[in-house]
Amino acid sequence: MSTVTYSADNLRSINTFESITGVDVRAAIIHNDEAFFVVPEDKAGMAIGKGGQTVSKVKRKLDRDIKIYEYSDNLGKFINSVVPTEIRGVDLEKGGEEVKIHVSERNKGQVVGRDGERIDTIREILSRTHGVDSVEID
């Protein structure tokens, strides 16, 4: 896996998330109006808080929509948490460096997102957490 360098804004966002939720961040991607945080396994509930109160505080403080993903060493399980729709299957090739995610035709748009933004985020998350070089939607 490559080394990730975070900007000052990204570091502030990570620090804000961690101080409000009490949960460490394994990886984060900050876009203009969205922030994606990968937290340790079994910590998503703590980060969200009762009735979503904790994550709502983070959202207000960062003025961004917040997405929280629970990390798993099991790449297939992790992909299931990151992809925003039902998955029909996942093919892992080259030791998990290449991933093909199978979704129904009607759900492809939900995975790809407007102008490919969602799939780009999925690619970046999988690259940072599991060293995935290639993600294809089928």
MODELLER restraints for C-alpha pairs under 7 A, 6 or more apart:
rsr = mdl.restraints
at = mdl.atoms
rsr.add(forms.Gaussian(group=physical.xy_distance, feature=features.Distance(at['CA:1:A'], at['CA:128:A']), mean=6.89, stdev=0.5))
rsr.add(forms.Gaussian(group=physical.xy_distance, feature=features.Distance(at['CA:1:A'], at['CA:131:A']), mean=4.80, stdev=0.5))
rsr.add(forms.Gaussian(group=physical.xy_distance, feature=features.Distance(at['CA:10:A'], at['CA:30:A']), mean=6.16, stdev=0.5))
rsr.add(forms.Gaussian(group=physical.xy_distance, feature=features.Distance(at['CA:13:A'], at['CA:62:A']), mean=6.71, stdev=0.5))
rsr.add(forms.Gaussian(group=physical.xy_distance, feature=features.Distance(at['CA:14:A'], at['CA:25:A']), mean=6.87, stdev=0.5))
rsr.add(forms.Gaussian(group=physical.xy_distance, feature=features.Distance(at['CA:17:A'], at['CA:58:A']), mean=6.00, stdev=0.5))
rsr.add(forms.Gaussian(group=physical.xy_distance, feature=features.Distance(at['CA:18:A'], at['CA:24:A']), mean=5.62, stdev=0.5))
rsr.add(forms.Gaussian(group=physical.xy_distance, feature=features.Distance(at['CA:18:A'], at['CA:25:A']), mean=6.81, stdev=0.5))
rsr.add(forms.Gaussian(group=physical.xy_distance, feature=features.Distance(at['CA:20:A'], at['CA:58:A']), mean=6.70, stdev=0.5))
rsr.add(forms.Gaussian(group=physical.xy_distance, feature=features.Distance(at['CA:21:A'], at['CA:46:A']), mean=6.93, stdev=0.5))
rsr.add(forms.Gaussian(group=physical.xy_distance, feature=features.Distance(at['CA:21:A'], at['CA:47:A']), mean=4.96, stdev=0.5))
rsr.add(forms.Gaussian(group=physical.xy_distance, feature=features.Distance(at['CA:21:A'], at['CA:54:A']), mean=6.21, stdev=0.5))
rsr.add(forms.Gaussian(group=physical.xy_distance, feature=features.Distance(at['CA:23:A'], at['CA:39:A']), mean=6.99, stdev=0.5))
rsr.add(forms.Gaussian(group=physical.xy_distance, feature=features.Distance(at['CA:23:A'], at['CA:43:A']), mean=6.84, stdev=0.5))
rsr.add(forms.Gaussian(group=physical.xy_distance, feature=features.Distance(at['CA:23:A'], at['CA:47:A']), mean=6.12, stdev=0.5))
rsr.add(forms.Gaussian(group=physical.xy_distance, feature=features.Distance(at['CA:24:A'], at['CA:39:A']), mean=6.28, stdev=0.5))
rsr.add(forms.Gaussian(group=physical.xy_distance, feature=features.Distance(at['CA:25:A'], at['CA:37:A']), mean=6.37, stdev=0.5))
rsr.add(forms.Gaussian(group=physical.xy_distance, feature=features.Distance(at['CA:25:A'], at['CA:38:A']), mean=5.86, stdev=0.5))
rsr.add(forms.Gaussian(group=physical.xy_distance, feature=features.Distance(at['CA:25:A'], at['CA:39:A']), mean=4.98, stdev=0.5))
rsr.add(forms.Gaussian(group=physical.xy_distance, feature=features.Distance(at['CA:26:A'], at['CA:38:A']), mean=5.40, stdev=0.5))
rsr.add(forms.Gaussian(group=physical.xy_distance, feature=features.Distance(at['CA:26:A'], at['CA:39:A']), mean=5.47, stdev=0.5))
rsr.add(forms.Gaussian(group=physical.xy_distance, feature=features.Distance(at['CA:26:A'], at['CA:40:A']), mean=6.70, stdev=0.5))
rsr.add(forms.Gaussian(group=physical.xy_distance, feature=features.Distance(at['CA:27:A'], at['CA:37:A']), mean=5.98, stdev=0.5))
rsr.add(forms.Gaussian(group=physical.xy_distance, feature=features.Distance(at['CA:27:A'], at['CA:38:A']), mean=5.08, stdev=0.5))
rsr.add(forms.Gaussian(group=physical.xy_distance, feature=features.Distance(at['CA:27:A'], at['CA:128:A']), mean=6.91, stdev=0.5))
rsr.add(forms.Gaussian(group=physical.xy_distance, feature=features.Distance(at['CA:27:A'], at['CA:129:A']), mean=6.95, stdev=0.5))
rsr.add(forms.Gaussian(group=physical.xy_distance, feature=features.Distance(at['CA:28:A'], at['CA:36:A']), mean=5.49, stdev=0.5))
rsr.add(forms.Gaussian(group=physical.xy_distance, feature=features.Distance(at['CA:28:A'], at['CA:37:A']), mean=4.55, stdev=0.5))
rsr.add(forms.Gaussian(group=physical.xy_distance, feature=features.Distance(at['CA:28:A'], at['CA:38:A']), mean=6.19, stdev=0.5))
rsr.add(forms.Gaussian(group=physical.xy_distance, feature=features.Distance(at['CA:29:A'], at['CA:35:A']), mean=5.86, stdev=0.5))
rsr.add(forms.Gaussian(group=physical.xy_distance, feature=features.Distance(at['CA:29:A'], at['CA:36:A']), mean=5.09, stdev=0.5))
rsr.add(forms.Gaussian(group=physical.xy_distance, feature=features.Distance(at['CA:29:A'], at['CA:37:A']), mean=6.69, stdev=0.5))
rsr.add(forms.Gaussian(group=physical.xy_distance, feature=features.Distance(at['CA:30:A'], at['CA:36:A']), mean=6.29, stdev=0.5))
rsr.add(forms.Gaussian(group=physical.xy_distance, feature=features.Distance(at['CA:33:A'], at['CA:64:A']), mean=4.71, stdev=0.5))
rsr.add(forms.Gaussian(group=physical.xy_distance, feature=features.Distance(at['CA:33:A'], at['CA:65:A']), mean=6.18, stdev=0.5))
rsr.add(forms.Gaussian(group=physical.xy_distance, feature=features.Distance(at['CA:34:A'], at['CA:64:A']), mean=4.90, stdev=0.5))
rsr.add(forms.Gaussian(group=physical.xy_distance, feature=features.Distance(at['CA:34:A'], at['CA:65:A']), mean=4.63, stdev=0.5))
rsr.add(forms.Gaussian(group=physical.xy_distance, feature=features.Distance(at['CA:34:A'], at['CA:66:A']), mean=5.90, stdev=0.5))
rsr.add(forms.Gaussian(group=physical.xy_distance, feature=features.Distance(at['CA:35:A'], at['CA:64:A']), mean=6.32, stdev=0.5))
rsr.add(forms.Gaussian(group=physical.xy_distance, feature=features.Distance(at['CA:35:A'], at['CA:65:A']), mean=6.19, stdev=0.5))
rsr.add(forms.Gaussian(group=physical.xy_distance, feature=features.Distance(at['CA:35:A'], at['CA:66:A']), mean=5.00, stdev=0.5))
rsr.add(forms.Gaussian(group=physical.xy_distance, feature=features.Distance(at['CA:35:A'], at['CA:67:A']), mean=6.25, stdev=0.5))
rsr.add(forms.Gaussian(group=physical.xy_distance, feature=features.Distance(at['CA:36:A'], at['CA:66:A']), mean=6.03, stdev=0.5))
rsr.add(forms.Gaussian(group=physical.xy_distance, feature=features.Distance(at['CA:36:A'], at['CA:67:A']), mean=4.76, stdev=0.5))
rsr.add(forms.Gaussian(group=physical.xy_distance, feature=features.Distance(at['CA:36:A'], at['CA:68:A']), mean=5.97, stdev=0.5))
rsr.add(forms.Gaussian(group=physical.xy_distance, feature=features.Distance(at['CA:37:A'], at['CA:67:A']), mean=6.26, stdev=0.5))
rsr.add(forms.Gaussian(group=physical.xy_distance, feature=features.Distance(at['CA:37:A'], at['CA:68:A']), mean=4.95, stdev=0.5))
rsr.add(forms.Gaussian(group=physical.xy_distance, feature=features.Distance(at['CA:37:A'], at['CA:69:A']), mean=6.19, stdev=0.5))
rsr.add(forms.Gaussian(group=physical.xy_distance, feature=features.Distance(at['CA:38:A'], at['CA:68:A']), mean=5.92, stdev=0.5))
rsr.add(forms.Gaussian(group=physical.xy_distance, feature=features.Distance(at['CA:38:A'], at['CA:69:A']), mean=4.73, stdev=0.5))
rsr.add(forms.Gaussian(group=physical.xy_distance, feature=features.Distance(at['CA:38:A'], at['CA:70:A']), mean=5.75, stdev=0.5))
rsr.add(forms.Gaussian(group=physical.xy_distance, feature=features.Distance(at['CA:38:A'], at['CA:71:A']), mean=5.99, stdev=0.5))
rsr.add(forms.Gaussian(group=physical.xy_distance, feature=features.Distance(at['CA:39:A'], at['CA:69:A']), mean=6.21, stdev=0.5))
rsr.add(forms.Gaussian(group=physical.xy_distance, feature=features.Distance(at['CA:39:A'], at['CA:70:A']), mean=5.15, stdev=0.5))
rsr.add(forms.Gaussian(group=physical.xy_distance, feature=features.Distance(at['CA:39:A'], at['CA:71:A']), mean=5.78, stdev=0.5))
rsr.add(forms.Gaussian(group=physical.xy_distance, feature=features.Distance(at['CA:40:A'], at['CA:70:A']), mean=5.86, stdev=0.5))
rsr.add(forms.Gaussian(group=physical.xy_distance, feature=features.Distance(at['CA:40:A'], at['CA:71:A']), mean=5.18, stdev=0.5))
rsr.add(forms.Gaussian(group=physical.xy_distance, feature=features.Distance(at['CA:41:A'], at['CA:70:A']), mean=5.23, stdev=0.5))
rsr.add(forms.Gaussian(group=physical.xy_distance, feature=features.Distance(at['CA:41:A'], at['CA:71:A']), mean=5.08, stdev=0.5))
rsr.add(forms.Gaussian(group=physical.xy_distance, feature=features.Distance(at['CA:41:A'], at['CA:72:A']), mean=5.98, stdev=0.5))
rsr.add(forms.Gaussian(group=physical.xy_distance, feature=features.Distance(at['CA:42:A'], at['CA:70:A']), mean=6.93, stdev=0.5))
rsr.add(forms.Gaussian(group=physical.xy_distance, feature=features.Distance(at['CA:43:A'], at['CA:70:A']), mean=6.97, stdev=0.5))
rsr.add(forms.Gaussian(group=physical.xy_distance, feature=features.Distance(at['CA:44:A'], at['CA:68:A']), mean=6.66, stdev=0.5))
rsr.add(forms.Gaussian(group=physical.xy_distance, feature=features.Distance(at['CA:44:A'], at['CA:69:A']), mean=6.92, stdev=0.5))
rsr.add(forms.Gaussian(group=physical.xy_distance, feature=features.Distance(at['CA:44:A'], at['CA:70:A']), mean=5.75, stdev=0.5))
rsr.add(forms.Gaussian(group=physical.xy_distance, feature=features.Distance(at['CA:47:A'], at['CA:54:A']), mean=6.44, stdev=0.5))
rsr.add(forms.Gaussian(group=physical.xy_distance, feature=features.Distance(at['CA:47:A'], at['CA:55:A']), mean=6.34, stdev=0.5))
rsr.add(forms.Gaussian(group=physical.xy_distance, feature=features.Distance(at['CA:48:A'], at['CA:54:A']), mean=5.38, stdev=0.5))
rsr.add(forms.Gaussian(group=physical.xy_distance, feature=features.Distance(at['CA:48:A'], at['CA:55:A']), mean=4.75, stdev=0.5))
rsr.add(forms.Gaussian(group=physical.xy_distance, feature=features.Distance(at['CA:49:A'], at['CA:55:A']), mean=6.60, stdev=0.5))
rsr.add(forms.Gaussian(group=physical.xy_distance, feature=features.Distance(at['CA:59:A'], at['CA:65:A']), mean=5.89, stdev=0.5))
rsr.add(forms.Gaussian(group=physical.xy_distance, feature=features.Distance(at['CA:59:A'], at['CA:66:A']), mean=6.03, stdev=0.5))
rsr.add(forms.Gaussian(group=physical.xy_distance, feature=features.Distance(at['CA:69:A'], at['CA:81:A']), mean=6.33, stdev=0.5))
rsr.add(forms.Gaussian(group=physical.xy_distance, feature=features.Distance(at['CA:69:A'], at['CA:82:A']), mean=6.29, stdev=0.5))
rsr.add(forms.Gaussian(group=physical.xy_distance, feature=features.Distance(at['CA:70:A'], at['CA:81:A']), mean=6.99, stdev=0.5))
rsr.add(forms.Gaussian(group=physical.xy_distance, feature=features.Distance(at['CA:71:A'], at['CA:78:A']), mean=6.10, stdev=0.5))
rsr.add(forms.Gaussian(group=physical.xy_distance, feature=features.Distance(at['CA:72:A'], at['CA:78:A']), mean=5.24, stdev=0.5))
rsr.add(forms.Gaussian(group=physical.xy_distance, feature=features.Distance(at['CA:76:A'], at['CA:90:A']), mean=6.72, stdev=0.5))
rsr.add(forms.Gaussian(group=physical.xy_distance, feature=features.Distance(at['CA:80:A'], at['CA:87:A']), mean=6.96, stdev=0.5))
rsr.add(forms.Gaussian(group=physical.xy_distance, feature=features.Distance(at['CA:82:A'], at['CA:122:A']), mean=6.78, stdev=0.5))
rsr.add(forms.Gaussian(group=physical.xy_distance, feature=features.Distance(at['CA:83:A'], at['CA:111:A']), mean=6.44, stdev=0.5))
rsr.add(forms.Gaussian(group=physical.xy_distance, feature=features.Distance(at['CA:84:A'], at['CA:110:A']), mean=6.94, stdev=0.5))
rsr.add(forms.Gaussian(group=physical.xy_distance, feature=features.Distance(at['CA:84:A'], at['CA:111:A']), mean=6.26, stdev=0.5))
rsr.add(forms.Gaussian(group=physical.xy_distance, feature=features.Distance(at['CA:85:A'], at['CA:107:A']), mean=6.76, stdev=0.5))
rsr.add(forms.Gaussian(group=physical.xy_distance, feature=features.Distance(at['CA:85:A'], at['CA:111:A']), mean=6.99, stdev=0.5))
rsr.add(forms.Gaussian(group=physical.xy_distance, feature=features.Distance(at['CA:86:A'], at['CA:103:A']), mean=6.80, stdev=0.5))
rsr.add(forms.Gaussian(group=physical.xy_distance, feature=features.Distance(at['CA:87:A'], at['CA:102:A']), mean=5.99, stdev=0.5))
rsr.add(forms.Gaussian(group=physical.xy_distance, feature=features.Distance(at['CA:87:A'], at['CA:103:A']), mean=4.97, stdev=0.5))
rsr.add(forms.Gaussian(group=physical.xy_distance, feature=features.Distance(at['CA:88:A'], at['CA:102:A']), mean=5.23, stdev=0.5))
rsr.add(forms.Gaussian(group=physical.xy_distance, feature=features.Distance(at['CA:88:A'], at['CA:103:A']), mean=5.23, stdev=0.5))
rsr.add(forms.Gaussian(group=physical.xy_distance, feature=features.Distance(at['CA:89:A'], at['CA:101:A']), mean=6.15, stdev=0.5))
rsr.add(forms.Gaussian(group=physical.xy_distance, feature=features.Distance(at['CA:89:A'], at['CA:102:A']), mean=4.99, stdev=0.5))
rsr.add(forms.Gaussian(group=physical.xy_distance, feature=features.Distance(at['CA:90:A'], at['CA:99:A']), mean=6.97, stdev=0.5))
rsr.add(forms.Gaussian(group=physical.xy_distance, feature=features.Distance(at['CA:90:A'], at['CA:100:A']), mean=5.72, stdev=0.5))
rsr.add(forms.Gaussian(group=physical.xy_distance, feature=features.Distance(at['CA:90:A'], at['CA:101:A']), mean=4.65, stdev=0.5))
rsr.add(forms.Gaussian(group=physical.xy_distance, feature=features.Distance(at['CA:90:A'], at['CA:102:A']), mean=5.96, stdev=0.5))
rsr.add(forms.Gaussian(group=physical.xy_distance, feature=features.Distance(at['CA:91:A'], at['CA:99:A']), mean=5.77, stdev=0.5))
rsr.add(forms.Gaussian(group=physical.xy_distance, feature=features.Distance(at['CA:91:A'], at['CA:100:A']), mean=5.05, stdev=0.5))
rsr.add(forms.Gaussian(group=physical.xy_distance, feature=features.Distance(at['CA:91:A'], at['CA:101:A']), mean=6.55, stdev=0.5))
rsr.add(forms.Gaussian(group=physical.xy_distance, feature=features.Distance(at['CA:92:A'], at['CA:98:A']), mean=5.97, stdev=0.5))
rsr.add(forms.Gaussian(group=physical.xy_distance, feature=features.Distance(at['CA:92:A'], at['CA:99:A']), mean=4.85, stdev=0.5))
rsr.add(forms.Gaussian(group=physical.xy_distance, feature=features.Distance(at['CA:92:A'], at['CA:100:A']), mean=6.62, stdev=0.5))
rsr.add(forms.Gaussian(group=physical.xy_distance, feature=features.Distance(at['CA:93:A'], at['CA:99:A']), mean=6.28, stdev=0.5))
rsr.add(forms.Gaussian(group=physical.xy_distance, feature=features.Distance(at['CA:96:A'], at['CA:132:A']), mean=6.35, stdev=0.5))
rsr.add(forms.Gaussian(group=physical.xy_distance, feature=features.Distance(at['CA:97:A'], at['CA:131:A']), mean=6.33, stdev=0.5))
rsr.add(forms.Gaussian(group=physical.xy_distance, feature=features.Distance(at['CA:97:A'], at['CA:132:A']), mean=4.24, stdev=0.5))
rsr.add(forms.Gaussian(group=physical.xy_distance, feature=features.Distance(at['CA:97:A'], at['CA:133:A']), mean=5.20, stdev=0.5))
rsr.add(forms.Gaussian(group=physical.xy_distance, feature=features.Distance(at['CA:97:A'], at['CA:134:A']), mean=6.57, stdev=0.5))
rsr.add(forms.Gaussian(group=physical.xy_distance, feature=features.Distance(at['CA:98:A'], at['CA:132:A']), mean=5.95, stdev=0.5))
rsr.add(forms.Gaussian(group=physical.xy_distance, feature=features.Distance(at['CA:98:A'], at['CA:133:A']), mean=5.86, stdev=0.5))
rsr.add(forms.Gaussian(group=physical.xy_distance, feature=features.Distance(at['CA:98:A'], at['CA:134:A']), mean=4.68, stdev=0.5))
rsr.add(forms.Gaussian(group=physical.xy_distance, feature=features.Distance(at['CA:98:A'], at['CA:135:A']), mean=6.11, stdev=0.5))
rsr.add(forms.Gaussian(group=physical.xy_distance, feature=features.Distance(at['CA:99:A'], at['CA:134:A']), mean=6.06, stdev=0.5))
rsr.add(forms.Gaussian(group=physical.xy_distance, feature=features.Distance(at['CA:99:A'], at['CA:135:A']), mean=4.83, stdev=0.5))
rsr.add(forms.Gaussian(group=physical.xy_distance, feature=features.Distance(at['CA:99:A'], at['CA:136:A']), mean=6.27, stdev=0.5))
rsr.add(forms.Gaussian(group=physical.xy_distance, feature=features.Distance(at['CA:100:A'], at['CA:135:A']), mean=5.83, stdev=0.5))
rsr.add(forms.Gaussian(group=physical.xy_distance, feature=features.Distance(at['CA:100:A'], at['CA:136:A']), mean=4.70, stdev=0.5))
rsr.add(forms.Gaussian(group=physical.xy_distance, feature=features.Distance(at['CA:100:A'], at['CA:137:A']), mean=5.82, stdev=0.5))
rsr.add(forms.Gaussian(group=physical.xy_distance, feature=features.Distance(at['CA:100:A'], at['CA:138:A']), mean=6.70, stdev=0.5))
rsr.add(forms.Gaussian(group=physical.xy_distance, feature=features.Distance(at['CA:101:A'], at['CA:136:A']), mean=6.17, stdev=0.5))
rsr.add(forms.Gaussian(group=physical.xy_distance, feature=features.Distance(at['CA:101:A'], at['CA:137:A']), mean=4.95, stdev=0.5))
rsr.add(forms.Gaussian(group=physical.xy_distance, feature=features.Distance(at['CA:101:A'], at['CA:138:A']), mean=5.97, stdev=0.5))
rsr.add(forms.Gaussian(group=physical.xy_distance, feature=features.Distance(at['CA:102:A'], at['CA:137:A']), mean=6.04, stdev=0.5))
rsr.add(forms.Gaussian(group=physical.xy_distance, feature=features.Distance(at['CA:102:A'], at['CA:138:A']), mean=4.77, stdev=0.5))
rsr.add(forms.Gaussian(group=physical.xy_distance, feature=features.Distance(at['CA:103:A'], at['CA:138:A']), mean=6.35, stdev=0.5))
rsr.add(forms.Gaussian(group=physical.xy_distance, feature=features.Distance(at['CA:111:A'], at['CA:118:A']), mean=6.28, stdev=0.5))
rsr.add(forms.Gaussian(group=physical.xy_distance, feature=features.Distance(at['CA:111:A'], at['CA:119:A']), mean=6.10, stdev=0.5))
rsr.add(forms.Gaussian(group=physical.xy_distance, feature=features.Distance(at['CA:112:A'], at['CA:118:A']), mean=5.31, stdev=0.5))
rsr.add(forms.Gaussian(group=physical.xy_distance, feature=features.Distance(at['CA:112:A'], at['CA:119:A']), mean=4.65, stdev=0.5))
rsr.add(forms.Gaussian(group=physical.xy_distance, feature=features.Distance(at['CA:113:A'], at['CA:119:A']), mean=6.61, stdev=0.5))
rsr.add(forms.Gaussian(group=physical.xy_distance, feature=features.Distance(at['CA:123:A'], at['CA:135:A']), mean=6.03, stdev=0.5))
rsr.add(forms.Gaussian(group=physical.xy_distance, feature=features.Distance(at['CA:126:A'], at['CA:132:A']), mean=5.54, stdev=0.5))
rsr.add(forms.Gaussian(group=physical.xy_distance, feature=features.Distance(at['CA:127:A'], at['CA:133:A']), mean=6.10, stdev=0.5))
